[in-house]
Amino acid sequence: MWAAMWNNFYNTCVRGISPVTRGMIIFCIFIGALVCFVYSVKGSKKEKMIKNWFLFIVAIVLAGIGIFYSVI
């Protein structure tokens, strides 16, 4: 069951998408990660680098998804 779901997802979302669309998706994911990272450290003091931990974690997750989607 899980293998069939994965194959269906992979064929629909990765293999079936044109390279231009895939590149735009990856670019948007990385821009979203960059924006989240900038807002997570924006306005923080020197001794405390991260101001908003939630946005920092979202940036890390988005970067991971972008890297994973780039590799597969």
Backbone torsions as a table, in degrees:
resi	resn	phi	psi	omega
1	MET	NA	-48.4	-178.8
2	TRP	-67.6	-35.8	179.2
3	ALA	-66.3	-39.7	178.6
4	ALA	-66.5	-39.6	177.5
5	MET	-64.0	-42.9	179.7
6	TRP	-64.4	-44.2	179.7
7	ASN	-63.3	-39.5	177.2
8	ASN	-64.0	-45.2	177.7
9	PHE	-62.3	-46.7	-177.6
10	TYR	-62.5	-45.0	-179.0
11	ASN	-67.3	-33.5	-177.8
12	THR	-81.4	-45.9	-169.6
13	CYS	-98.0	-17.1	-177.4
14	VAL	-116.7	-56.0	-174.6
15	ARG	-75.4	-33.6	-175.1
16	GLY	-83.5	-3.2	-177.2
17	ILE	-95.5	141.4	178.6
18	SER	-68.0	153.5	-179.1
19	PRO	-59.8	-32.1	179.8
20	VAL	-67.6	-45.8	179.2
21	THR	-64.7	-41.3	178.9
22	ARG	-62.3	-42.1	177.7
23	GLY	-63.6	-38.1	178.0
24	MET	-66.8	-38.6	178.2
25	ILE	-63.7	-46.2	179.5
26	ILE	-62.7	-42.7	178.7
27	PHE	-60.8	-44.7	179.7
28	CYS	-65.3	-37.7	177.8
29	ILE	-62.9	-45.1	-179.1
30	PHE	-69.8	-35.3	175.7
31	ILE	-65.3	-41.2	176.0
32	GLY	-60.9	-41.1	177.9
33	ALA	-65.2	-40.5	179.4
34	LEU	-65.7	-42.4	179.2
35	VAL	-64.5	-43.8	178.0
36	CYS	-61.8	-40.1	179.9
37	PHE	-66.5	-42.8	-179.7
38	VAL	-62.0	-44.3	179.7
39	TYR	-71.9	-23.6	178.5
40	SER	-74.9	-25.7	179.5
41	VAL	-107.5	-2.1	-175.7
42	LYS	-67.8	129.1	174.9
43	GLY	76.6	12.9	-178.6
44	SER	-85.2	159.9	179.8
45	LYS	-78.4	166.4	-176.4
46	LYS	-67.3	-35.5	-178.4
47	GLU	-80.0	-13.6	179.8
48	LYS	-127.2	101.9	-172.8
49	MET	-72.7	-43.3	-175.6
50	ILE	-94.4	123.0	178.6
51	LYS	-92.3	-43.0	-176.8
52	ASN	-121.1	104.6	-176.1
53	TRP	-69.0	-33.5	179.2
54	PHE	-61.7	-47.3	178.7
55	LEU	-65.5	-33.2	177.4
56	PHE	-64.7	-43.1	179.4
57	ILE	-68.0	-38.6	176.4
58	VAL	-62.1	-40.0	178.2
59	ALA	-63.5	-41.4	179.2
60	ILE	-65.1	-43.1	-179.8
61	VAL	-65.3	-43.4	177.9
62	LEU	-62.7	-40.7	177.7
63	ALA	-64.0	-40.9	177.5
64	GLY	-63.1	-42.6	177.9
65	ILE	-64.3	-40.6	178.3
66	GLY	-63.3	-41.9	178.3
67	ILE	-66.2	-44.2	179.8
68	PHE	-62.3	-43.1	179.8
69	TYR	-68.7	-30.0	177.1
70	SER	-70.4	-35.3	-175.5
71	VAL	-77.6	-39.4	-176.7
72	ILE	-80.5	NA	NA
